[in-house]
Amino acid sequence: EMATAAVSSSMEKSYELPDGQVITIGNERFRAPEALFQPSFLGMESVGIHETVFNTIMRCDIDIRKDLYANTVLSGGTTMYPGIADRVQKEITSLAPSSIKIKIIAPPERKYSVWIGGSILASLSTFQSMWITKEEYDESGPGIVHRKCF
């Protein structure tokens, strides 16, 4: 799609900004999310999200890898790009052993999933012992996180 958008106006899309101005963009629509898979587009020397997911799963105990591959959940606003779940699935499938079933879950509420999860965690009585006040942080610095949470 990015290549098509670079040479054809068929992939262009118009957006109305909050001030009423209308802008039309073409291959820019595809370059932004592509940087998630190819950080070199932004001059960064790091692996894409698909490789990060793969490497993370491979560092886990072998007994749970199959479940992790079959239950990878996308969350956060950056995952709202159209087609991102299919792309992540395709890329991880190309890296994982061929016998493994890959399933990428993209819930419709994923834009707010991180916030919802954080609010649930914060409401648990067992989590209150990990809260860090501004005064504690100011007194102890970042090390307070390790002392209280790990």
MDTraj code that builds the backbone (N, CA, C; nanometers):
import mdtraj as md
import numpy as np

residues = "GLU MET ALA THR ALA ALA VAL SER SER SER MET GLU LYS SER TYR GLU LEU PRO ASP GLY GLN VAL ILE THR ILE GLY ASN GLU ARG PHE ARG ALA PRO GLU ALA LEU PHE GLN PRO SER PHE LEU GLY MET GLU SER VAL GLY ILE HIS GLU THR VAL PHE ASN THR ILE MET ARG CYS ASP ILE ASP ILE ARG LYS ASP LEU TYR ALA ASN THR VAL LEU SER GLY GLY THR THR MET TYR PRO GLY ILE ALA ASP ARG VAL GLN LYS GLU ILE THR SER LEU ALA PRO SER SER ILE LYS ILE LYS ILE ILE ALA PRO PRO GLU ARG LYS TYR SER VAL TRP ILE GLY GLY SER ILE LEU ALA SER LEU SER THR PHE GLN SER MET TRP ILE THR LYS GLU GLU TYR ASP GLU SER GLY PRO GLY ILE VAL HIS ARG LYS CYS PHE".split()
xyz = np.array([
    [0.0818, -0.1197, 0.0000],
    [0.0000, 0.0000, 0.0000],
    [0.0859, 0.1258, 0.0000],
    [0.1984, 0.1203, 0.0724],
    [0.2851, 0.2368, 0.0783],
    [0.3430, 0.2669, -0.0599],
    [0.3822, 0.1634, -0.1333],
    [0.4373, 0.1836, -0.2668],
    [0.3313, 0.2388, -0.3613],
    [0.2103, 0.1866, -0.3525],
    [0.1004, 0.2356, -0.4362],
    [0.0715, 0.3815, -0.4055],
    [0.0703, 0.4151, -0.2781],
    [0.0408, 0.5525, -0.2368],
    [0.1472, 0.6503, -0.2846],
    [0.2697, 0.6018, -0.3019],
    [0.3781, 0.6895, -0.3460],
    [0.3635, 0.7306, -0.4919],
    [0.2964, 0.6474, -0.5723],
    [0.2863, 0.6760, -0.7157],
    [0.1448, 0.7045, -0.7642],
    [0.0466, 0.6894, -0.6768],
    [-0.0924, 0.7064, -0.7182],
    [-0.1706, 0.7846, -0.6130],
    [-0.2654, 0.8629, -0.6596],
    [-0.3487, 0.9387, -0.5657],
    [-0.4660, 0.8554, -0.5143],
    [-0.4782, 0.7311, -0.5607],
    [-0.5910, 0.6470, -0.5189],
    [-0.5878, 0.6137, -0.3699],
    [-0.4720, 0.6225, -0.3089],
    [-0.4591, 0.5895, -0.1668],
    [-0.4670, 0.7137, -0.0777],
    [-0.4873, 0.8296, -0.1389],
    [-0.4949, 0.9522, -0.0594],
    [-0.6240, 0.9564, 0.0206],
    [-0.6164, 1.0217, 0.1346],
    [-0.7331, 1.0353, 0.2203],
    [-0.7323, 1.1762, 0.2788],
    [-0.8509, 1.2347, 0.2862],
    [-0.8632, 1.3698, 0.3410],
    [-0.9147, 1.3638, 0.4837],
    [-0.8614, 1.4535, 0.5657],
    [-0.9010, 1.4622, 0.7057],
    [-0.9324, 1.6072, 0.7384],
    [-1.0366, 1.6251, 0.8184],
    [-1.0683, 1.7597, 0.8649],
    [-1.0088, 1.7770, 1.0039],
    [-0.9272, 1.8796, 1.0188],
    [-0.8641, 1.9093, 1.1464],
    [-0.9624, 1.9830, 1.2372],
    [-0.9343, 1.9871, 1.3665],
    [-1.0254, 2.0547, 1.4600],
    [-1.0551, 2.2004, 1.4248],
    [-0.9613, 2.2666, 1.3570],
    [-0.9844, 2.4072, 1.3203],
    [-1.0618, 2.4216, 1.1896],
    [-1.1046, 2.3086, 1.1310],
    [-1.1822, 2.3118, 1.0080],
    [-1.0998, 2.2960, 0.8818],
    [-0.9689, 2.3085, 0.8924],
    [-0.8813, 2.2928, 0.7763],
    [-0.8835, 2.1467, 0.7313],
    [-0.8861, 2.1245, 0.6001],
    [-0.8848, 1.9894, 0.5448],
    [-0.7474, 1.9634, 0.4851],
    [-0.6879, 1.8512, 0.5239],
    [-0.5583, 1.8123, 0.4678],
    [-0.5751, 1.6789, 0.3967],
    [-0.4940, 1.6570, 0.2949],
    [-0.4958, 1.5313, 0.2212],
    [-0.3577, 1.4693, 0.2313],
    [-0.3544, 1.3430, 0.2706],
    [-0.2262, 1.2738, 0.2813],
    [-0.2322, 1.1434, 0.2028],
    [-0.1166, 1.1013, 0.1562],
    [-0.1061, 0.9784, 0.0777],
    [-0.0207, 0.8761, 0.1493],
    [0.1037, 0.8599, 0.1009],
    [0.1873, 0.7541, 0.1586],
    [0.2302, 0.7847, 0.3021],
    [0.2099, 0.9067, 0.3492],
    [0.2398, 0.9387, 0.4890],
    [0.1552, 0.8529, 0.5836],
    [0.0345, 0.8176, 0.5370],
    [-0.0543, 0.7333, 0.6186],
    [0.0084, 0.5981, 0.6487],
    [0.0959, 0.5539, 0.5617],
    [0.1551, 0.4219, 0.5773],
    [0.2957, 0.4285, 0.6352],
    [0.3631, 0.5408, 0.6156],
    [0.4992, 0.5536, 0.6682],
    [0.5010, 0.5578, 0.8197],
    [0.4047, 0.6248, 0.8808],
    [0.4033, 0.6358, 1.0270],
    [0.3928, 0.4984, 1.0938],
    [0.2926, 0.4176, 1.0609],
    [0.2869, 0.2865, 1.1264],
    [0.3988, 0.1917, 1.0825],
    [0.4521, 0.2114, 0.9626],
    [0.5609, 0.1247, 0.9160],
    [0.6841, 0.1389, 1.0046],
    [0.7010, 0.2557, 1.0642],
    [0.8144, 0.2779, 1.1543],
    [0.8077, 0.1857, 1.2762],
    [0.6892, 0.1378, 1.3104],
    [0.6774, 0.0419, 1.4205],
    [0.7456, -0.0902, 1.3852],
    [0.7464, -0.1230, 1.2581],
    [0.8060, -0.2477, 1.2119],
    [0.9484, -0.2278, 1.1610],
    [0.9780, -0.1070, 1.1142],
    [1.1111, -0.0745, 1.0637],
    [1.1572, 0.0575, 1.1259],
    [1.2034, 0.0536, 1.2512],
    [1.2459, 0.1768, 1.3183],
    [1.3565, 0.2518, 1.2438],
    [1.4244, 0.1839, 1.1526],
    [1.5290, 0.2507, 1.0743],
    [1.4712, 0.3642, 0.9903],
    [1.3404, 0.3605, 0.9619],
    [1.2756, 0.4714, 0.8905],
    [1.2911, 0.6015, 0.9668],
    [1.3054, 0.5908, 1.0983],
    [1.3198, 0.7088, 1.1835],
    [1.4642, 0.7296, 1.2271],
    [1.5554, 0.6523, 1.1682],
    [1.6960, 0.6641, 1.2040],
    [1.7319, 0.5916, 1.3327],
    [1.6460, 0.5027, 1.3766],
    [1.6708, 0.4289, 1.5010],
    [1.7310, 0.2925, 1.4701],
    [1.8274, 0.2537, 1.5511],
    [1.8895, 0.1224, 1.5351],
    [1.8286, 0.0264, 1.6365],
    [1.7071, -0.0168, 1.6104],
    [1.6405, -0.1125, 1.6982],
    [1.5496, -0.2007, 1.6138],
    [1.5019, -0.3079, 1.6757],
    [1.4147, -0.4003, 1.6032],
    [1.2708, -0.3516, 1.6109],
    [1.1878, -0.4004, 1.5198],
    [1.0475, -0.3626, 1.5166],
    [0.9673, -0.4312, 1.6261],
    [0.8409, -0.3910, 1.6375],
    [0.7580, -0.4470, 1.7443],
    [0.7389, -0.5974, 1.7287],
    [0.7316, -0.6455, 1.6055],
    [0.7138, -0.7888, 1.5841],
    [0.8333, -0.8682, 1.6361],
    [0.9537, -0.8160, 1.6128],
    [1.0731, -0.8842, 1.6625],
    [1.0833, -0.8735, 1.8140],
    [1.0397, -0.7615, 1.8689],
    [1.0396, -0.7454, 2.0144],
    [0.9453, -0.8462, 2.0787],
    [0.8259, -0.8618, 2.0211],
    [0.7302, -0.9605, 2.0729],
    [0.7895, -1.1008, 2.0620],
    [0.8440, -1.1332, 1.9459],
    [0.9036, -1.2655, 1.9244],
    [1.0164, -1.2915, 2.0242],
    [1.1082, -1.1963, 2.0371],
    [1.2218, -1.2132, 2.1287],
    [1.1753, -1.2283, 2.2732],
    [1.0720, -1.1542, 2.3099],
    [1.0187, -1.1626, 2.4459],
    [0.9592, -1.3004, 2.4720],
    [0.8810, -1.3495, 2.3779],
    [0.8221, -1.4833, 2.3941],
    [0.9320, -1.5888, 2.4028],
    [1.0347, -1.5761, 2.3206],
    [1.1423, -1.6749, 2.3197],
    [1.2235, -1.6738, 2.4490],
    [1.2193, -1.5650, 2.5234],
    [1.2895, -1.5583, 2.6521],
    [1.2071, -1.6207, 2.7657],
    [1.0816, -1.6507, 2.7383],
    [0.9942, -1.7100, 2.8399],
    [1.0159, -1.8611, 2.8462],
    [0.9677, -1.9198, 2.9536],
    [0.9771, -2.0635, 2.9718],
    [0.9141, -2.1347, 2.8523],
    [0.9798, -2.2370, 2.8053],
    [0.9338, -2.3079, 2.6854],
    [0.7918, -2.3628, 2.7013],
    [0.7526, -2.3955, 2.8244],
    [0.6201, -2.4530, 2.8486],
    [0.5057, -2.3551, 2.8250],
    [0.5327, -2.2256, 2.8264],
    [0.4239, -2.1284, 2.8074],
    [0.4296, -2.0555, 2.6733],
    [0.5306, -2.0797, 2.5964],
    [0.5454, -2.0078, 2.4685],
    [0.4263, -2.0281, 2.3755],
    [0.3795, -2.1523, 2.3654],
    [0.2665, -2.1819, 2.2764],
    [0.1453, -2.0968, 2.3148],
    [0.1175, -2.0853, 2.4442],
    [0.0050, -2.0038, 2.4912],
    [0.0271, -1.8555, 2.4629],
    [0.1493, -1.8099, 2.4765],
    [0.1784, -1.6687, 2.4492],
    [0.1594, -1.6366, 2.3011],
    [0.2069, -1.7256, 2.2146],
    [0.1872, -1.7045, 2.0708],
    [0.0387, -1.7011, 2.0349],
    [-0.0413, -1.7807, 2.1045],
    [-0.1837, -1.7919, 2.0726],
    [-0.2699, -1.6873, 2.1431],
    [-0.2086, -1.6044, 2.2266],
    [-0.2855, -1.5070, 2.3047],
    [-0.2127, -1.3740, 2.3175],
    [-0.1624, -1.3231, 2.2088],
    [-0.0950, -1.1939, 2.2107],
    [-0.1999, -1.0851, 2.1902],
    [-0.2118, -0.9959, 2.2878],
    [-0.3157, -0.8932, 2.2864],
    [-0.2528, -0.7570, 2.2595],
    [-0.3064, -0.6868, 2.1604],
    [-0.2611, -0.5512, 2.1310],
    [-0.3351, -0.4539, 2.2218],
    [-0.2637, -0.3522, 2.2699],
    [-0.3292, -0.2503, 2.3526],
    [-0.2584, -0.1172, 2.3354],
    [-0.3325, -0.0111, 2.3600],
    [-0.2776, 0.1234, 2.3490],
    [-0.3171, 0.1896, 2.2182],
    [-0.3141, 0.3201, 2.2186],
    [-0.3578, 0.3978, 2.1032],
    [-0.2799, 0.3719, 1.9758],
    [-0.1526, 0.3379, 1.9880],
    [-0.0710, 0.3127, 1.8694],
    [-0.1182, 0.1901, 1.7933],
    [-0.1927, 0.1029, 1.8591],
    [-0.2408, -0.0187, 1.7920],
    [-0.3711, 0.0036, 1.7165],
    [-0.4161, 0.1272, 1.7072],
    [-0.5428, 0.1564, 1.6394],
    [-0.5274, 0.1735, 1.4880],
    [-0.4068, 0.1650, 1.4361],
    [-0.3882, 0.1738, 1.2912],
    [-0.4647, 0.0607, 1.2228],
    [-0.5377, 0.0903, 1.1158],
    [-0.6103, -0.0155, 1.0443],
    [-0.5136, -0.1231, 0.9942],
    [-0.5492, -0.2479, 1.0146],
    [-0.4694, -0.3591, 0.9641],
    [-0.3495, -0.3971, 1.0481],
    [-0.3285, -0.3311, 1.1616],
    [-0.2068, -0.3597, 1.2385],
    [-0.2060, -0.5015, 1.2948],
    [-0.3217, -0.5532, 1.3350],
    [-0.3260, -0.6895, 1.3898],
    [-0.2847, -0.7914, 1.2840],
    [-0.3344, -0.7743, 1.1622],
    [-0.2969, -0.8655, 1.0534],
    [-0.1480, -0.8570, 1.0240],
    [-0.0947, -0.7363, 1.0273],
    [0.0477, -0.7181, 0.9983],
    [0.1334, -0.7811, 1.1081],
    [0.0963, -0.7592, 1.2335],
    [0.1719, -0.8190, 1.3436],
    [0.1659, -0.9714, 1.3327],
    [0.0486, -1.0241, 1.3024],
    [0.0341, -1.1694, 1.2877],
    [0.1239, -1.2215, 1.1755],
    [0.1227, -1.1538, 1.0626],
    [0.2049, -1.1960, 0.9480],
    [0.3535, -1.1952, 0.9842],
    [0.3975, -1.0887, 1.0485],
    [0.5401, -1.0755, 1.0806],
    [0.5843, -1.1763, 1.1861],
    [0.5030, -1.1976, 1.2888],
    [0.5407, -1.2946, 1.3923],
    [0.5353, -1.4361, 1.3358],
    [0.4387, -1.4638, 1.2494],
    [0.4298, -1.5951, 1.1849],
    [0.5571, -1.6244, 1.1061],
    [0.6139, -1.5223, 1.0436],
    [0.7364, -1.5435, 0.9656],
    [0.8576, -1.5719, 1.0545],
    [0.8510, -1.5336, 1.1812],
    [0.9633, -1.5551, 1.2728],
    [0.9487, -1.6825, 1.3564],
    [0.8271, -1.7174, 1.3909],
    [0.8013, -1.8292, 1.4823],
    [0.8135, -1.9633, 1.4107],
    [0.8318, -2.0693, 1.4885],
    [0.8329, -2.2030, 1.4275],
    [0.7018, -2.2277, 1.3522],
    [0.7098, -2.2956, 1.2388],
    [0.5922, -2.3141, 1.1527],
    [0.4814, -2.3962, 1.2184],
    [0.5147, -2.4756, 1.3183],
    [0.4139, -2.5588, 1.3847],
    [0.3322, -2.4823, 1.4894],
    [0.3692, -2.3589, 1.5155],
    [0.3048, -2.2800, 1.6209],
    [0.1884, -2.1988, 1.5647],
    [0.0763, -2.2001, 1.6365],
    [-0.0397, -2.1193, 1.5987],
    [-0.0212, -1.9789, 1.6567],
    [-0.0297, -1.8806, 1.5706],
    [-0.0165, -1.7409, 1.6126],
    [-0.1548, -1.6778, 1.6101],
    [-0.1922, -1.6138, 1.7193],
    [-0.3198, -1.5428, 1.7227],
    [-0.2971, -1.4071, 1.7884],
    [-0.3230, -1.3034, 1.7119],
    [-0.3114, -1.1670, 1.7619],
    [-0.4520, -1.1169, 1.7903],
    [-0.4739, -1.0739, 1.9121],
    [-0.6055, -1.0264, 1.9547],
    [-0.6016, -0.8742, 1.9599],
    [-0.6959, -0.8116, 1.8899],
    [-0.7037, -0.6649, 1.8852],
    [-0.8427, -0.6215, 1.9308],
    [-0.8655, -0.6167, 2.0622],
    [-0.9992, -0.5797, 2.1105],
    [-1.0363, -0.4376, 2.0698],
    [-1.1638, -0.4131, 2.0425],
    [-1.2042, -0.2797, 1.9972],
    [-1.1746, -0.1697, 2.0991],
    [-1.1714, -0.2043, 2.2278],
    [-1.1457, -0.1042, 2.3315],
    [-0.9965, -0.0898, 2.3632],
    [-0.9109, -0.1439, 2.2774],
    [-0.7674, -0.1459, 2.3068],
    [-0.7046, -0.0081, 2.3214],
    [-0.7659, 0.0924, 2.2630],
    [-0.7129, 0.2285, 2.2757],
    [-0.7029, 0.2684, 2.4227],
    [-0.7970, 0.2201, 2.5032],
    [-0.8014, 0.2565, 2.6449],
    [-0.7649, 0.1408, 2.7376],
    [-0.7249, 0.0278, 2.6837],
    [-0.6967, -0.0903, 2.7655],
    [-0.5884, -0.0659, 2.8699],
    [-0.4867, 0.0093, 2.8336],
    [-0.3786, 0.0366, 2.9279],
    [-0.4325, 0.1158, 3.0461],
    [-0.5123, 0.2172, 3.0182],
    [-0.5716, 0.2980, 3.1252],
    [-0.6662, 0.2139, 3.2108],
    [-0.7496, 0.1330, 3.1470],
    [-0.8445, 0.0489, 3.2206],
    [-0.7689, -0.0487, 3.3111],
    [-0.6665, -0.1116, 3.2577],
    [-0.5866, -0.2046, 3.3380],
    [-0.5195, -0.1356, 3.4551],
    [-0.4654, -0.0170, 3.4308],
    [-0.4028, 0.0589, 3.5392],
    [-0.5019, 0.0984, 3.6463],
    [-0.6223, 0.1353, 3.6054],
    [-0.7226, 0.1755, 3.7042],
    [-0.7700, 0.0558, 3.7864],
    [-0.7794, -0.0606, 3.7244],
    [-0.8159, -0.1821, 3.7988],
    [-0.7057, -0.2164, 3.8988],
    [-0.5815, -0.2126, 3.8523],
    [-0.4683, -0.2423, 3.9396],
    [-0.4634, -0.1466, 4.0584],
    [-0.4823, -0.0190, 4.0317],
    [-0.4765, 0.0815, 4.1382],
    [-0.5885, 0.0647, 4.2400],
    [-0.6986, 0.0039, 4.1995],
    [-0.8111, -0.0125, 4.2919],
    [-0.7979, -0.1367, 4.3805],
    [-0.7019, -0.2233, 4.3528],
    [-0.6835, -0.3440, 4.4332],
    [-0.6169, -0.3107, 4.5661],
    [-0.6703, -0.3641, 4.6737],
    [-0.6126, -0.3363, 4.8058],
    [-0.4704, -0.3908, 4.8159],
    [-0.4412, -0.4997, 4.7464],
    [-0.3068, -0.5581, 4.7507],
    [-0.2031, -0.4708, 4.6809],
    [-0.2482, -0.3805, 4.5975],
    [-0.1560, -0.2934, 4.5244],
    [-0.1213, -0.1673, 4.6037],
    [-0.2031, -0.1346, 4.7026],
    [-0.1829, -0.0098, 4.7764],
    [-0.0468, -0.0032, 4.8447],
    [0.0080, -0.1174, 4.8830],
    [0.1394, -0.1172, 4.9481],
    [0.2504, -0.0766, 4.8516],
    [0.2213, -0.0764, 4.7226],
    [0.3207, -0.0379, 4.6223],
    [0.3092, 0.1081, 4.5805],
    [0.2077, 0.1765, 4.6267],
    [0.1925, 0.3172, 4.5914],
    [0.3123, 0.3949, 4.6430],
    [0.3537, 0.4917, 4.5669],
    [0.4664, 0.5771, 4.6060],
    [0.4178, 0.7210, 4.6054],
    [0.4300, 0.7858, 4.7184],
    [0.3881, 0.9258, 4.7267],
    [0.4982, 1.0148, 4.6700],
    [0.4633, 1.1355, 4.6383],
    [0.5617, 1.2321, 4.5891],
    [0.6701, 1.2536, 4.6942],
    [0.6293, 1.2595, 4.8198],
    [0.7257, 1.2813, 4.9278],
    [0.8257, 1.1659, 4.9358],
    [0.7760, 1.0419, 4.9232],
    [0.8653, 0.9257, 4.9260],
    [0.9630, 0.9300, 4.8086],
    [0.9112, 0.9644, 4.6914],
    [0.9973, 0.9706, 4.5731],
    [1.1012, 1.0810, 4.5887],
    [1.0567, 1.1974, 4.6350],
    [1.1497, 1.3093, 4.6539],
    [1.2582, 1.2737, 4.7547],
    [1.2223, 1.1978, 4.8570],
    [1.3177, 1.1616, 4.9619],
    [1.4141, 1.0522, 4.9176],
    [1.3628, 0.9513, 4.8443],
    [1.4439, 0.8340, 4.8114],
    [1.4905, 0.8267, 4.6666],
    [1.4234, 0.8969, 4.5770],
    [1.4588, 0.8904, 4.4358],
    [1.4028, 0.7658, 4.3695],
    [1.4481, 0.7366, 4.2472],
    [1.3933, 0.6243, 4.1705],
    [1.4090, 0.4880, 4.2377],
    [1.5070, 0.4739, 4.3253],
    [1.5294, 0.3463, 4.3933],
    [1.4110, 0.3007, 4.4763],
    [1.3244, 0.3922, 4.5130],
    [1.2062, 0.3573, 4.5928],
    [1.1167, 0.2581, 4.5188],
    [1.1161, 0.2649, 4.3869],
    [1.0326, 0.1741, 4.3076],
    [1.0748, 0.0296, 4.3317],
    [1.2041, 0.0027, 4.3277],
    [1.2524, -0.1341, 4.3485],
    [1.2292, -0.1806, 4.4917],
    [1.2459, -0.0914, 4.5876],
    [1.2257, -0.1300, 4.7276],
    [1.0801, -0.1636, 4.7575],
    [0.9878, -0.0912, 4.6979],
    [0.8467, -0.1127, 4.7306],
    [0.7775, -0.2146, 4.6401],
    [0.8255, -0.2306, 4.5200],
    [0.7510, -0.3105, 4.4216],
    [0.8121, -0.4461, 4.3887],
    [0.9392, -0.4665, 4.4203],
    [1.0014, -0.5938, 4.3799],
    [1.0544, -0.6703, 4.4984],
])
top = md.Topology()
chain = top.add_chain()
for i, resn in enumerate(residues, 1):
    res = top.add_residue(resn, chain, resSeq=i)
    for name in ("N", "CA", "C"):
        top.add_atom(name, md.element.get_by_symbol(name[0]), res)
traj = md.Trajectory(xyz[None], top)
